[in-house]
């Protein structure tokens, strides 16, 4: 892929953000943006999202892609698992015409594609889903009785070392998903394989996901509640935990977050079963109010902006 002239980067603006000196892309979850203390995930960094199967890792990545596309970015999804769902991606507001989808055959191809897309400024956000499925070409071609010496740990470590200084220049974001396993199962010893620590060390933000409980509407399971624990954040205080709703037909239920946080800040008032914003009445009931916000972007955007201004204060001296 040939280098091209760098494209102007659009930044997500809002009161308080310029004082941080950090450009961010929203995550698609208002609660998560607030918990990160930044308003989104920072540009020019590596992000790790890990958790058990079906905890919402890919969903969060796809919403970050959708937010980046709304800022004018071309994004890439490296589907190592070969499970990319086009229909669900569209439900998460992804523009498929501005998305590069790659299904690599081996770890070398996947990691080199991610490095090339970011170093050439061809993509503003690159998702590698997932790092657990990376297999080297040597392992793919090895005989069953002679599997050879696996070198995926070293390959990942070397790629991340090349990627970090490149990202600082191009301001692109690389998201790695990582499946966590029960603590009772031991697959390796970190002291014998120090390269296993590479992603933990190089990631600026690490998010741990845990599936909590199903969401039922009319006695039918329509989604799930996921807890997100910020276990590492090099740009702001961490260890906050939030819960977000992931609906199976739309992804993260951002309108519900706007409604709840708006009511908490007294921007939205509830009288009987109706919700009011200024003199505007919408409802009755929470589900109807959420549908109203989903179909009225100007109103929901106005409420969201006020919430961000109030709940994401500037940080004078973020940690190194």
C-alpha positions as CSV (number, residue, x, y, z in Angstrom):
1,X,0.0,0.0,0.0
2,X,1.5,3.3,-1.1
3,X,1.9,6.3,1.3
4,X,-0.3,9.2,0.7
5,X,-0.6,12.8,1.9
6,X,-1.9,12.9,5.5
7,X,-5.6,13.7,5.8
8,X,-6.7,16.5,8.1
9,X,-7.9,14.9,11.4
10,X,-11.3,16.0,12.7
11,X,-11.5,16.1,16.4
12,X,-14.4,15.5,18.7
13,X,-14.9,18.9,20.3
14,X,-16.6,19.8,23.5
15,X,-16.1,22.1,26.5
16,X,-13.1,21.1,28.5
17,X,-11.4,18.8,26.0
18,X,-8.8,21.3,24.5
19,X,-7.3,21.8,28.0
20,X,-6.4,18.1,28.1
21,X,-4.4,18.2,24.9
22,X,-5.8,14.8,24.0
23,X,-7.8,14.1,20.8
24,X,-10.4,11.4,21.4
25,X,-13.0,9.4,19.5
26,X,-16.3,8.7,21.4
27,X,-17.0,5.1,22.3
28,X,-20.7,5.1,21.5
29,X,-21.5,4.8,25.2
30,X,-22.0,8.1,27.1
31,X,-21.4,6.4,30.4
32,X,-18.1,4.9,29.2
33,X,-16.9,8.2,27.8
34,X,-17.6,9.8,31.2
35,X,-15.9,7.0,33.1
36,X,-12.7,7.3,30.9
37,X,-12.5,11.0,32.0
38,X,-11.6,11.9,28.5
39,X,-14.8,11.8,26.5
40,X,-13.7,8.8,24.4
41,X,-10.7,6.7,23.5
42,X,-7.5,8.7,22.8
43,X,-6.0,8.9,19.3
44,X,-2.5,7.6,18.7
45,X,-2.9,4.8,21.2
46,X,-3.4,1.0,21.5
47,X,-6.6,-0.1,23.3
48,X,-7.3,-3.6,24.7
49,X,-10.8,-4.8,25.3
50,X,-10.9,-8.2,27.0
51,X,-13.6,-10.4,28.5
52,X,-15.3,-13.7,28.1
53,X,-17.2,-14.8,25.0
54,X,-20.3,-12.8,24.1
55,X,-19.5,-10.1,26.6
56,X,-19.7,-7.2,24.1
57,X,-16.1,-6.7,23.0
58,X,-16.8,-6.6,19.2
59,X,-19.9,-4.4,19.8
60,X,-17.9,-1.7,21.6
61,X,-15.3,-1.8,18.8
62,X,-18.0,-1.4,16.1
63,X,-19.5,1.6,17.9
64,X,-16.1,3.2,18.1
65,X,-15.7,2.6,14.3
66,X,-19.2,4.2,13.7
67,X,-18.2,7.3,15.8
68,X,-14.9,7.6,13.9
69,X,-16.7,7.4,10.6
70,X,-19.0,10.2,11.7
71,X,-15.8,12.3,12.1
72,X,-14.8,11.5,8.5
73,X,-12.4,8.6,9.2
74,X,-11.8,5.5,7.1
75,X,-11.7,2.5,9.4
76,X,-10.6,-1.1,9.2
77,X,-11.8,-4.3,10.8
78,X,-9.3,-7.2,10.7
79,X,-11.5,-10.2,11.2
80,X,-9.1,-12.9,12.6
81,X,-12.0,-14.9,13.9
82,X,-13.8,-14.8,10.5
83,X,-17.1,-14.0,12.2
84,X,-17.8,-10.5,11.0
85,X,-21.6,-9.9,10.8
86,X,-22.4,-7.3,8.2
87,X,-26.0,-6.9,9.3
88,X,-25.1,-6.3,12.9
89,X,-22.4,-3.9,11.9
90,X,-25.0,-1.8,10.1
91,X,-27.3,-1.9,13.2
92,X,-24.3,-0.4,15.0
93,X,-24.4,2.5,12.5
94,X,-21.3,1.4,10.6
95,X,-21.0,2.7,7.0
96,X,-19.8,-0.3,5.1
97,X,-18.6,1.8,2.2
98,X,-16.1,3.5,4.5
99,X,-15.0,0.2,6.2
100,X,-12.1,-2.0,5.1
101,X,-12.7,-5.6,6.1
102,X,-9.8,-8.0,6.0
103,X,-9.9,-11.8,6.7
104,X,-6.2,-12.7,7.1
105,X,-4.9,-16.3,6.7
106,X,-2.2,-16.0,9.4
107,X,-0.9,-13.8,12.2
108,X,1.8,-12.3,10.1
109,X,-0.7,-11.0,7.5
110,X,-3.1,-9.7,10.2
111,X,-0.4,-7.8,12.1
112,X,1.3,-6.5,9.0
113,X,-2.1,-5.2,7.7
114,X,-2.8,-3.4,10.9
115,X,0.7,-1.8,10.9
116,X,0.5,-0.8,7.2
117,X,-3.0,0.8,7.6
118,X,-1.9,2.9,10.6
119,X,1.6,3.8,9.5
120,X,0.4,4.9,6.0
121,X,-2.5,6.9,7.6
122,X,-5.0,4.9,5.5
123,X,-7.2,4.2,8.5
124,X,-8.1,6.2,11.6
125,X,-9.3,3.2,13.6
126,X,-8.1,-0.4,13.1
127,X,-9.7,-3.3,15.0
128,X,-8.0,-6.6,15.4
129,X,-10.6,-9.2,16.5
130,X,-9.3,-11.1,18.2
131,X,-5.7,-11.6,19.3
132,X,-6.4,-15.0,20.7
133,X,-7.1,-16.4,17.2
134,X,-3.7,-15.3,15.7
135,X,-1.8,-18.3,14.4
136,X,1.6,-18.0,12.7
137,X,2.1,-19.4,9.2
138,X,4.6,-21.9,10.7
139,X,1.9,-23.3,12.9
140,X,-0.6,-23.5,10.1
141,X,1.8,-25.4,7.8
142,X,3.4,-27.6,10.5
143,X,2.6,-31.3,10.6
144,X,0.5,-32.7,13.3
145,X,3.3,-34.8,14.7
146,X,5.8,-31.9,14.5
147,X,4.0,-28.7,15.3
148,X,7.2,-26.7,15.6
149,X,8.0,-23.9,18.0
150,X,5.2,-21.4,18.3
151,X,6.4,-17.8,18.0
152,X,3.1,-15.8,18.2
153,X,4.2,-14.1,21.4
154,X,7.4,-12.8,19.9
155,X,5.6,-11.7,16.7
156,X,3.0,-9.7,18.7
157,X,5.7,-8.1,20.9
158,X,7.8,-7.0,17.9
159,X,4.8,-5.7,16.0
160,X,3.6,-3.6,19.0
161,X,7.1,-2.2,19.5
162,X,7.0,-1.0,15.8
163,X,3.4,0.2,16.1
164,X,3.7,2.5,19.2
165,X,5.9,5.2,17.7
166,X,4.1,5.1,14.4
167,X,0.7,5.7,16.1
168,X,2.1,8.7,17.9
169,X,2.8,10.3,14.5
170,X,-0.3,9.2,12.6
171,X,-2.8,9.6,15.5
172,X,-4.6,6.4,14.5
173,X,-6.1,4.0,17.1
174,X,-5.6,0.2,17.2
175,X,-8.2,-1.8,19.1
176,X,-7.4,-5.4,20.1
177,X,-10.0,-7.7,21.5
178,X,-8.8,-10.4,23.8
179,X,-10.8,-13.4,25.2
180,X,-10.2,-14.0,28.9
181,X,-10.3,-17.4,30.4
182,X,-11.3,-18.8,33.8
183,X,-8.6,-18.4,36.4
184,X,-8.6,-22.1,37.1
185,X,-7.3,-22.8,33.6
186,X,-3.6,-22.3,33.1
187,X,-2.4,-22.1,29.5
188,X,1.1,-20.8,30.1
189,X,3.5,-19.3,32.5
190,X,4.2,-15.6,32.1
191,X,7.7,-15.9,33.5
192,X,8.5,-18.4,30.7
193,X,6.8,-16.3,28.0
194,X,7.5,-12.7,28.8
195,X,6.1,-11.6,25.4
196,X,2.6,-12.5,26.7
197,X,2.8,-9.2,28.6
198,X,3.4,-7.1,25.4
199,X,-0.2,-6.1,24.9
200,X,-0.8,-5.3,28.6
201,X,2.3,-3.1,28.6
202,X,1.8,-1.2,25.3
203,X,-2.0,-0.6,25.7
204,X,-2.8,2.9,26.9
205,X,-6.3,1.8,28.0
206,X,-7.5,-1.7,29.0
207,X,-11.2,-2.4,29.5
208,X,-12.5,-5.6,31.2
209,X,-16.0,-6.7,30.2
210,X,-18.3,-8.9,32.2
211,X,-21.8,-10.0,31.2
212,X,-24.2,-9.3,34.0
213,X,-27.9,-10.1,33.2
214,X,-30.3,-10.3,30.3
215,X,-32.6,-7.5,29.3
216,X,-36.2,-8.5,28.8
217,X,-38.8,-6.5,26.9
218,X,-42.3,-7.9,26.9
219,X,-41.0,-11.1,28.5
220,X,-38.5,-11.6,25.6
221,X,-34.7,-11.4,26.0
222,X,-33.7,-8.5,23.8
223,X,-30.3,-7.7,25.1
224,X,-27.8,-7.9,28.0
225,X,-26.3,-5.7,30.6
226,X,-22.5,-5.6,30.5
227,X,-20.2,-4.2,33.2
228,X,-17.1,-2.4,31.9
229,X,-14.2,-2.0,34.3
230,X,-11.3,0.3,33.4
231,X,-8.3,-1.6,34.6
232,X,-5.7,0.7,33.0
233,X,-5.8,4.3,31.8
234,X,-2.5,6.1,31.3
235,X,-4.2,9.4,30.6
236,X,-6.6,9.8,33.5
237,X,-7.6,8.1,36.8
238,X,-8.8,4.5,36.2
239,X,-10.5,1.7,38.1
240,X,-14.0,3.1,37.4
241,X,-16.8,0.6,36.6
242,X,-20.0,1.3,34.6
243,X,-22.8,-0.8,33.3
244,X,-24.2,-0.4,29.8
245,X,-27.1,-2.0,27.9
246,X,-26.3,-3.8,24.7
247,X,-29.4,-4.6,22.6
248,X,-29.2,-7.4,20.1
249,X,-30.9,-5.4,17.4
250,X,-29.1,-2.1,17.8
251,X,-25.9,-2.5,19.9
252,X,-25.2,0.0,22.7
253,X,-28.4,1.7,23.9
254,X,-27.0,5.2,24.0
255,X,-30.5,6.8,24.1
256,X,-31.2,5.0,27.3
257,X,-28.0,6.5,28.8
258,X,-28.9,10.0,27.7
259,X,-32.4,9.6,29.3
260,X,-31.0,8.3,32.6
261,X,-28.2,10.8,32.9
262,X,-30.4,13.6,31.8
263,X,-32.9,12.8,34.5
264,X,-30.1,12.5,37.0
265,X,-28.9,16.0,36.2
266,X,-32.5,17.4,36.2
267,X,-32.3,18.1,32.4
268,X,-35.2,15.7,31.9
269,X,-38.1,15.6,34.3
270,X,-40.6,12.8,34.8
271,X,-44.2,13.6,35.7
272,X,-46.4,10.6,36.1
273,X,-45.4,8.4,33.1
274,X,-44.3,11.3,30.9
275,X,-40.8,12.7,30.4
276,X,-40.2,16.4,29.7
277,X,-37.2,18.3,28.3
278,X,-37.8,22.0,28.7
279,X,-41.4,22.3,27.4
280,X,-41.2,19.3,25.2
281,X,-43.1,16.2,26.3
282,X,-42.2,12.7,25.2
283,X,-43.4,9.4,26.4
284,X,-45.4,7.9,28.0
285,X,-43.0,5.3,29.6
286,X,-39.3,4.8,29.4
287,X,-39.3,2.7,26.2
288,X,-41.3,5.3,24.3
289,X,-39.0,8.0,25.6
290,X,-36.0,6.1,24.4
291,X,-37.5,5.6,20.9
292,X,-38.2,9.3,20.8
293,X,-34.6,10.2,21.5
294,X,-33.5,7.6,18.9
295,X,-35.5,9.3,16.2
296,X,-34.7,12.9,17.2
297,X,-30.9,13.4,16.8
298,X,-31.0,17.2,17.4
299,X,-32.7,16.9,20.8
300,X,-30.7,13.9,22.0
301,X,-27.5,15.5,20.7
302,X,-28.3,18.7,22.6
303,X,-28.9,16.9,25.9
304,X,-25.8,14.8,25.4
305,X,-23.6,17.8,24.9
306,X,-24.8,19.4,28.2
307,X,-24.2,16.1,30.0
308,X,-20.7,15.9,28.6
309,X,-19.9,19.5,29.7
310,X,-21.1,18.8,33.2
311,X,-19.8,15.3,33.9
312,X,-16.4,15.4,32.1
313,X,-14.4,18.2,33.8
314,X,-10.9,19.1,32.6
315,X,-8.0,17.4,34.2
316,X,-5.1,19.7,34.8
317,X,-2.4,17.1,35.3
318,X,-3.2,13.7,33.9
319,X,-0.9,10.9,34.9
320,X,2.0,10.0,32.6
